[in-house]
Amino acid sequence: MTNFVKLAVILTAVPFFALLFINHWPVDAQTATQTAKVETAGERFKNIKVLNDMPADQLGRVMNIMSASLGVKCSFCHNTENFSSDEKRNKQTARNMIKMTFDINKNNFNGRPQVSCNTCHNGSEHPQASPDLKPEPEPERPAQPETKPTVDEIIGKYVTALGGSVKLAAVKTRLVKANRIEPGGAVVEPETIWFDGNKYALETVYSQETVSEGFNGTDAWKTGGGKLIGLRADEREQIKREADLFMPANIKSIYSQMDYRLVDLVDGKPAYLVTATTAGGARERLYFDVQTGLLVRRAVSNATVLGPFVYQVDYKDYKLFAGVKVPTTIEYSMPNIRWTRKVTQVRNNTPVDAAKFNAPAK
């Protein structure tokens, strides 16, 4: 099976693979940490005709963007038994549409991916030429405060809402039991999560195999079936962020810069929008509920040749565990990929095996 076929099967199979193995191939530990020449899609995959010069590790994200933009599955364009086959007419149509999109951006936006598949399709298989005669009204942006809150005020309210800095500082370790619920709710996988300071580990048990990920304070890693999985820089960053947010009182130390922007809406409720930049230059958008002060959304976008690939996390149903609030419903969303974590148990200051945070030895 070629790498391209593996990728395609991953994108169309069960949500487990679609989430965890897009563009991930088993590698040894040395290879996973080496900085190498950027491999193109044309070099890695078979029968690439238009996206040849695109970085190979963007292909999974770009395919998911196209799938979500048209509201279709991979089988719309591909023979899922032989992804390199050109037998389906829609595949050639897709290539022509990609060329058209590139040309529009090149000729009108200096090559910036201002126009994407979603610009015209917006979740529909066929673009709609006529306007909607009864469009849903856009929700009005909530009234803005006369005096803008400072980042320190927003973070201070967040820490207080969670239980206060003293109680938060008293929590040194945490064990979380949860269920990962796939879209539709029919598929549920058990999860166990460990925290210890700035270290984090997650173990998800799927029907096919167990997948683990973690951050040991220095390096992020992921394994599937006991094999180390190569990660992109943005994926390592998001694993690290799970560890960072265990210590919310230190949230300002996570980001090199934080700026209040405005009051926006999250699920119909006013929320302070704070833009945050990490030391590595990654930019995130943090939303804090105006009334409760709690963090309700975190979003980050990563550039691709067909526009941004957005990674969003929504935090809901905060509950008290030994005097400290923890979100018990966490919704993860990406183009064509969604799942929900339902927390069932939280144990603070329970002993945690330090070995949990290191990638398994080969």
N, C-alpha and C positions, 0 to 999 in steps of 0.2 A: 504494500500500500504506500503510495507516495505521500510526502508531507502535505501536499495540497489536498489530497483525498482525506487524510487524517483531519485536517482543519475543517473541511466541509462537513464531515460526519459529526465532528464536535459541535458545529454550529446548528445542526438540525436534529441531533439526538435528544436525550433528556436534558432538562435544564442544568443538571449537575455538571455535565461536560461543557455546556455552553458558557457557564459562568467561569469554571475553574481552569479550563485548559485552552482557551483561545490563545493561539500562538505560543503555547508552552510546550517545550519538548524536553524530555529527560536529558540532563547533562551531568557531567561530573562536577564536583565542587570547584575545581580549579577553573574549568571553562566558565562556570556561572559567574565568577568574579572578575574575569579578565575583560579588559576593554578592547574590543575588536573593531575592525572596519565595519561600517554599516552595510549590512547585507540587503540587497534589493529584493522586491517580490519576484522580479524576473529571474534572479539568480536562484532563489530558493524553491519556487513553485513551478509546476508544469503548465504550459499553454497559457501564459499570461500575455495578453495582446495590448492592453492599454495602460495598465498600472505597473509597467515594468520597472520604472525608476523610483517607485514609492518604497520607503523602508519596509522590509518584509514584516516587521512586527506591527505594522499598521493594518495589515490585511484583515485580520479578524475584526478589528474595530470598524473598519470601513464597510465590511460586509454586513455587520450588525446595523450600522447607520442606514445602509440601503434597505435592508429588510424592514427596519422599523419605519422608515420614511414611506414605503409602499404598502406596509401592512401585510407582507407576504413572508413565506418561509423560503429557505434556500432552494427547495424543489421547484419553485417558480421559474428559476433560470437553469438549475443544474439537474443533471442525472445524478442522484445521490449514490448510485452504485459506482459511478465513474465521473467524478467531478471535473476532470479535464476534458470530457467530451463536449463537442459543440453541437450536439444533435438538437438541442432545444432552441427554437427561434428567439425566445425571450433573452437568451444569453447574448446573442449578437445585438439585439435591441439595446440591452443594458450597456454594452460597450459603446454603442453610438451615443447613448445619452450621457455617458461619462465624458466622452470627447466633447460633446456640446457644452457640458457644464464647465469643463476646463477652458474651452474657448471663450465662454461668456466671462469667466473670471479673469482670464488673461487680457481680453480686449476692453474690459470695462472697469475692473477693480485691481489693476496692476498685479494680477496673479493671486491676490488674496482670495481664500475660499469663501467669498461673501454669499455666493449662490450654491446651494446643495440640492440633492434629490428632494429633500423635504420642502424646499422653497415652493415647488410646484405640486408635489404629490400630497404632502401634509397628511400622511397615513392612508392614502387611497391608492389603489392599484393604477388608476388612470387619473391624470390631472383634470381638474374641473375648470373649464374655460369660463363658465358663467358664474356670476356672484351668487352667494346664498341670499335669497330674498327675505329670510327670517333669521338673520344671524343672532347668535347668543351675545348679549351685550358684555363687553369687557368690564370686569369689576373695577370700580374706581379705586385708585390708590388712596389709602387712608390719609387723614389729615396729618400733616407734619408738625412736630413739636415746635413751639415758638423758640425755645432754647434747646439746641441740640445736645443730647447727652454725650458725655465723653466715653471713650472706650473703658476707662477705669470704672466708671459708674455702671456700665452695662455688665462688665465682668464681675464687679463686686456684687451686684444683684443676683447674678447667676450662681456664684459661690454660696451666697446666703440661702438661695432657694434650694440648693442641694443639701443644705444642713449646716453650713458655716465652715469656715476654714479650720477650726479646731477639730471638729468631728471628721472632716475629710482627711486631715493630716493623720488622724489616728488609725485610718485604714491603710495597712501596709501591703496586704495581699487580698486577693479575692478569687473565689471559685464560683463560676456561673454555670448552671445547667440550663439548656434551652432547646427549642426545636426549630429547625430551619423548615419553613413552609413554602413550598413551591407555588406558583400561580395556580389558582383553582382550588388549592387546599387539599387535593387528593394525595399528594406526595409529601411526606414529612420525614426529615432526617434528624436524629439526635445530635446535639452539639455539646461539647464541654469546653469552657474557656477559663484560662488561668491568667492572673495578673500578679506581678510582684514588682513594685516600683515602676520603672520604665520598661519592664519586660512583659511580654504578652505571648500567649500560645492558644491556638484554636484547633480542635479536633472535630471533624464532621464525619459521621459514619453513614456512607451511602450503601445502597444495595450491592454495587459493584466493588467498592473498595473504600478505604478510609483516606481522607485527605487532611493534611495538617499544615498549619502555617504558624509563623512566629517571628518575634523580634527579641533578640537576646541583649538588647542595649546598644548593640553596634550594627548588626547585620539582620536583614529580613530574609526569610526563606519560605519555601513552600514545597511540600512533597505530596505525591499521589502514588498509592500503592508501594510506598517505601522508596520511590525514586525521586531524586531532587529535580525540581522543575525550574527552568530558567525564567527569570522575572524581568520585565521592563522596569525602567527607573520609576515610572509613575506607580506601578504596582507595589514596588518596595516601599514607596512613600506612603501608600494607603495602609499597608500592613503596619508600618511604624506609627501611623496616626492612631490606629486602634490602641496601641500601647500608650501614646501620648495622652489621650483623653481619659485614661484611667485616673490621672491625677489632675482633675479640672481646676484646682486652685492654682496650678502652675501653667494655665493655658497661655498666658502672655509670654512665657518662655519658649513656647512651641514656635511662635511666629516672630520674625524679625521686625515686622511692621503690621499694625492693625489700625484701620481707619473706619470710623462710623460714616455711613453713606446716607441712609434714609430709613423711613418706616415703610415696609412693604407688607404684603399679605402672604401668609402661609396657611393653607387650608382655611382661608376666609378670616383669619385672625391677624391683627397687626403684629409685626415682628420687626425688631431692629436689625437692619442689615449691616454687618461689619465685614469689610474685605480684609483678608489676612494673607500675608506673604511669608513663606517659610524661608529659612536661611539658604536653602537650595534654589530659591526663586519661584517655587510653585505657589500659585495664587488660589485661595479658597474663599468661598462666600459662607459666612456664618450668620444664622438667623436666630435671634433670641426673642422669645415671646414677650411682648411689651408688658402684659399683665403679670405673668408668673415669673419672668426673668429667665426661664429655662431655655437651654439650647434645643431648638426644634428642627433645625435642618442644617446640613453641611453639604456644600456642592463644590466640585472642582471639575474643570474641563481641560481636556488634552487635545492638542491640535492634530488633525489629520488632513490629508489632501482633499477630503470632502467635507470639511468643516469640523467643529468641535465634537469630541466624544465626551459626554457629560456623565460623571459619576456622582450620584446624589444619595445621601443618607438622611432619613427622617427619623427623629427620636420622639416617641410617644409613650403615653401611659406610665409616667414616672410614679414609682412607689417607694415607700420607705423600707429600708433594710438596716436594722440596727442604727437608726437615726440618720441615715444617709440615703438620699433619693437616687434611684437608678432607673433609666428607661427600660420598660419591660416589653415594648413593641418597637422594633427597629426595622425600618423598611429600606431596602437597598434597590436602587434603580439605575439602569444604564440602557442605552438603546437596545431594544429587543430582549433585555434581560431584567428580570425582577424577582425578588424573593423577600421573605419576611422572617425575622428572628423573633420568636416568642420566648421570653425568659420565664422559666418555671421555678428557679431556685437561685438565691444569692447567699453566699457564705463569706463574710468578711473575716480577715485575719486568720484564715485557716492555713495550716502548713502546706507549702507548695514545693514539689521537687524541682530543684534548680535545673535539672537535666531537661525538663519540659521545654525550656526556652531555646535550646540549641537544636540545630538541624541534626537529624539522625546520622550517625557515622556510617560511612559506606562499608 
